[in-house]
Amino acid sequence: MAGDARQDNQILSTDLPISRAYEAFKRVFDFILAFIGLIVLSPLLVMIAVAIKLTSSGPIFYRGVRTGRHGKFFRMMKFRTMVANAESVGGTSTAETDPRITRIGKWLRAHKLDEFPQLFNVLKGEMSLVGPRPEVEEYTRLYTPEEMAILEVPPGITDFSSIKFRDLNAILAEADDPDKYFAENVLPTKNKLRLEYVRNRSLWLDFKIIFLTLRAIWQ
C-alpha cells in the first residue's frame, strides 16, 4: 500500500543520462540552501506552528505519501492547512473553496507558506529545491512510458508546472468535480512541463526556475 512508503513498492523506468558533477553540485547546493533557509525562517516557522495549533485540532504537519525518484514512496511535509481527517472525507485535489481548509490554512496556501517544511525533505535527500513536483500514486501509476522519465530525477519544491499553476486552487474552485478536472485538464499539462525540465535540466535552468518562482510569489 502507498501509505507504507516502503522501498519495495517501486515504479521502474529507464535511466536517463545524468551528469555526475551536476548531480553532486546540486545535492550540495540543495543541502546548504535548505539548511540556511530553515535557520533563517525558524522564527516564522515557529509562529506558523503555534498558529496552527491554536486555531484547529490535529497535528502541525501534514505528511502525505508521494511518489519520489525511481518510484520510491516518501512522506512529503507541509504545514497542515486542512482538518485533521481531510483525506478520509474528500478527494486529493483541493479547490480554494474546499470546506476542509482551515482558517489559517487559507492564508498559508495563499502565500505558499505551507510548503516551507519541505526543506526538511530536501535535507534528507528525498526532494530537491527544483524538480518535478511529486504526485500521489493515484496519478503516477497512470504515467505513460514517456512520462515515467519524470521519476528518474528527484522531485522538487518548485518547477515550471508550479509556476504555471500557482493559482491551481482557484482554478479547481471553478470545476464541478475538482479531481476529474485535475486529472483530465491539469495533469497532462503539468507532465509536459515536468518532462521539459527533465530533458533540459541544468544548473542554469535550476537558477532560472528559482528566480521565476520568487517573482511569481511576490507578484
SULQUI-V322856 format. One record per backbone hydrogen bond with DSSP energy under -0.5 kcal/mol. NH is the residue of the N-H (numbers start at 0). CO is the residue of the C=O. E is the energy in kcal/mol with one decimal. If there is no record, write none. Layout:
((NH | CO | E) (NH | CO | E))
This chain:
((3 | 0 | -1.5) (4 | 1 | -2.0) (8 | 5 | -1.0) (9 | 7 | -1.3) (11 | 9 | -0.6) (22 | 18 | -2.4) (23 | 19 | -2.6) (24 | 20 | -2.6) (25 | 21 | -2.6) (26 | 22 | -2.2) (27 | 23 | -2.0) (28 | 24 | -2.9) (29 | 25 | -3.0) (30 | 26 | -2.4) (31 | 27 | -2.5) (32 | 28 | -2.5) (33 | 29 | -2.6) (34 | 30 | -2.5) (35 | 31 | -2.7) (36 | 32 | -2.7) (37 | 33 | -2.3) (38 | 34 | -1.7) (39 | 35 | -2.9) (40 | 36 | -2.6) (41 | 37 | -0.7) (41 | 38 | -0.7) (44 | 40 | -2.7) (45 | 41 | -2.4) (46 | 42 | -2.0) (47 | 43 | -2.4) (48 | 44 | -2.4) (49 | 45 | -2.4) (50 | 46 | -2.3) (51 | 47 | -2.5) (52 | 48 | -2.1) (53 | 49 | -2.2) (54 | 50 | -1.5) (55 | 51 | -1.4) (61 | 77 | -3.2) (62 | 60 | -0.5) (63 | 61 | -0.6) (63 | 75 | -1.4) (65 | 73 | -2.9) (66 | 134 | -2.7) (67 | 65 | -0.6) (67 | 71 | -2.7) (69 | 150 | -3.9) (70 | 67 | -1.8) (71 | 68 | -1.7) (72 | 5 | -0.7) (73 | 65 | -2.1) (75 | 63 | -2.9) (75 | 73 | -0.7) (77 | 61 | -1.9) (78 | 113 | -2.0) (79 | 59 | -3.0) (82 | 99 | -2.2) (85 | 82 | -1.8) (87 | 84 | -1.2) (88 | 84 | -0.6) (88 | 85 | -1.1) (94 | 92 | -0.5) (95 | 168 | -2.1) (97 | 94 | -1.9) (100 | 97 | -1.7) (101 | 80 | -2.6) (105 | 101 | -1.8) (106 | 102 | -1.0) (107 | 103 | -2.3) (108 | 104 | -2.7) (109 | 105 | -2.1) (110 | 106 | -1.5) (111 | 108 | -1.0) (112 | 107 | -2.0) (113 | 107 | -0.8) (114 | 111 | -1.1) (115 | 112 | -1.1) (117 | 114 | -2.2) (118 | 115 | -2.3) (119 | 116 | -2.0) (120 | 116 | -0.6) (121 | 117 | -1.8) (122 | 118 | -2.1) (123 | 119 | -1.9) (124 | 120 | -0.5) (124 | 121 | -1.1) (125 | 120 | -2.1) (126 | 120 | -1.2) (127 | 154 | -2.5) (130 | 157 | -2.2) (138 | 135 | -1.7) (139 | 135 | -2.0) (140 | 136 | -2.2) (141 | 138 | -1.4) (142 | 139 | -1.4) (147 | 143 | -1.5) (148 | 145 | -1.3) (149 | 146 | -2.1) (150 | 147 | -1.4) (151 | 148 | -1.8) (152 | 149 | -1.0) (155 | 131 | -1.4) (156 | 127 | -1.5) (157 | 128 | -1.4) (162 | 158 | -1.6) (163 | 159 | -2.5) (164 | 160 | -2.3) (165 | 162 | -1.2) (167 | 164 | -1.6) (169 | 166 | -0.5) (170 | 166 | -1.9) (171 | 167 | -2.8) (172 | 168 | -1.2) (173 | 169 | -0.6) (173 | 170 | -1.2) (174 | 171 | -1.4) (180 | 176 | -2.7) (181 | 177 | -2.6) (182 | 178 | -2.3) (183 | 179 | -2.3) (184 | 180 | -2.7) (185 | 180 | -1.0) (185 | 181 | -0.9) (186 | 181 | -3.3) (189 | 185 | -2.5) (190 | 186 | -2.7) (191 | 187 | -1.6) (192 | 188 | -2.0) (193 | 189 | -2.4) (194 | 190 | -2.5) (195 | 191 | -1.8) (196 | 192 | -1.8) (197 | 193 | -2.5) (198 | 194 | -2.4) (199 | 195 | -1.0) (199 | 196 | -0.5) (200 | 196 | -1.0) (205 | 201 | -2.3) (206 | 202 | -2.6) (207 | 203 | -2.1) (208 | 204 | -2.4) (209 | 205 | -2.3) (210 | 206 | -2.4) (211 | 207 | -2.6) (212 | 208 | -2.4) (213 | 209 | -2.4) (214 | 210 | -2.3) (215 | 211 | -2.2) (216 | 212 | -2.2) (217 | 213 | -2.2) (218 | 214 | -1.7))
